[in-house]
Amino acid sequence: MQDGAPAETPRVQVVQDSGDSGGEAIGSPDLRIAVRRAGREAFVDLSGELDLASAPQLRELLVTMLIEDGPSRLVIDLSDLVYLDSTGLSVLVTAHKRASSTGTELTLANPNASVTRLLGITALDQIFDIVDAPEPATAPTSADGASQDEEATERGA
């Protein structure tokens, strides 16, 4: 960056999907957020960097989801998160507290090695439910008994 040049504003892109098809977030080098729903469960997929610049957008989204949508379970998938700082950790802790107060189960899924290490150093791995591969507790089914996820996989979605 040159002296006197304005700093590039971080971008956050949010893609919401009803759960019937796979939405994909594109275009932001900083933080991409994809939201999927399956019945009373919500899945938030994060990719990129969760830091001081991008944390407010995620905080606002999670608060809105927990207050207005009231999912029974919220899974935050960290598999494509490449950077997480203390501000991002604060967003996750705040979401955990709010989820607990509303009776929502909050799960962190697929943290990479550096995020896992950070959660361990801060002892947050003792607070959060952390899993390797989240599965919907109750996958919606079609008339023939196959789950919608199975049907989407078969269609190549």
PAVO-682235 format. One record per residue (C-alpha): x, y, z; residue in one letter. Coordinates in steps of 0.001 Angstrom, whole numbers, padded with zeros to 6 digits, always signed. Example, Ala and Ser with C-alpha at 12.3 -4.5 7.8 and 13.67 -1.06 7.14 Angstrom:
BEGIN
+012300-004500+007800A +013670-001060+007140S 
//
This chain:
BEGIN
+000000+000000+000000M +001342+003439-000903Q +001458+006318+001547D -001753+008309+001413G -003635+005553-000411A -006844+004479+001298P -006785+001037+002860A -008899-001566+001100E -012122-002187+002982T -012423-005833+003994P -015259-007634+002319R -017555-010181+003856V -019889-012146+001677Q -022857-014009+003093V -024716-016592+001049V -027895-018039+002517Q -029399-021300+001358D -032693-022880+002367S -031032-026302+002510G -032497-027599-000739D -029445-026743-002824S -025815-025940-002244G -025120-022208-002166G -021565-021097-002705E -019936-017919-001446A -017402-016358-003795I -015458-013165-004228G -014110-012208-000807S -010488-012755+000140P -011268-011880+003765D -014270-013846+005013L -016957-015783+003237R -019986-017030+005143I -022414-019573+003739A -025587-020352+005692V -027548-023562+005150R -030611-024819+006973R -031982-028310+007461A -035209-028225+009434G -034482-026674+012834R -030722-026901+012323E -028503-024197+010853A -025033-024593+009391F -022655-021645+009031V -019637-022370+006843D -016726-019972+007265L -013821-019564+004879S -011033-017040+004800G -010013-014869+007730E -012041-014194+010873L -010378-011200+012474D -010917-007678+013782L -012072-006439+010380A -014521-009244+009542S -015778-010271+012998A -018584-007682+013321P -020464-009076+010320Q -020317-012627+011669L -021330-011437+015144R -024393-009684+013716E -025365-012706+011619L -025077-015139+014555L -027054-012890+016898V -029803-012551+014313T -029868-016293+013691M -030015-017163+017379L -032657-014578+018286I -034925-014572+015232E -034483-018044+013723D -034128-019965+016985G -032480-023116+015593P -032282-026129+017887S -028711-026689+016696R -026147-024348+015142L -023018-025825+013544V -020181-023460+012644I -017925-025181+010111D -014340-023941+010339L -012765-026263+007756S -011915-023445+005319D -011026-020836+007936L -007361-019969+007396V -006944-017353+010124Y -008613-016705+013477L -007614-013978+015919D -008798-013019+019414S -011666-010935+018018T -012913-013947+016073G -012621-016074+019212L -014679-013461+021043S -017441-013771+018430V -017506-017545+018884L -017587-017251+022700V -020395-014682+022555T -022365-016940+020211A -021822-019875+022568H -023158-017866+025532K -026182-016665+023576R -026863-020155+022237A -026711-021589+025757S -029140-018974+027031S -031624-019758+024247T -031331-023544+024480G -029533-023889+021149T -026798-026491+020822E -023716-024831+019284L -021037-026987+017666T -017733-026074+016026L -016810-028404+013184A -013648-029272+011296N -011138-026800+012762P -007744-026973+011054N -004561-027611+013054A -003827-023939+013837S -007408-023229+014945V -007421-026421+017035T -004158-025307+018663R -005596-021850+019397L -008725-023363+020941L -006493-025575+023097G -004167-022758+024220I -007162-020663+025273T -008882-023698+026877A -011918-023040+024700L -011701-026648+023551D -013076-027428+027022Q -016064-025113+026458I -017093-025836+022870F -018474-029039+021426D -015962-029683+018612I -016536-032357+015961V -014736-033505+012827D -017712-034006+010520A -021104-032543+011443P -024167-034424+010376E -027704-033108+010624P -029403-034625+013653A -032564-035014+011624T -032054-034979+007866A -035223-034024+006003P -036546-036978+004025T -038453-037277+000815S -041495-039459+000174A -039301-042500-000617D -037374-042145+002651G -034100-040867+001162A -032674-037781+002798S -032539-034555+000800Q -028752-034566+001272D -028559-038008-000389E -030736-036786-003241E -028587-033651-003694A -025432-035807-003789T -027009-038106-006364E -027957-035094-008515R -024376-033808-008285G -025348-030757-006258A 
//
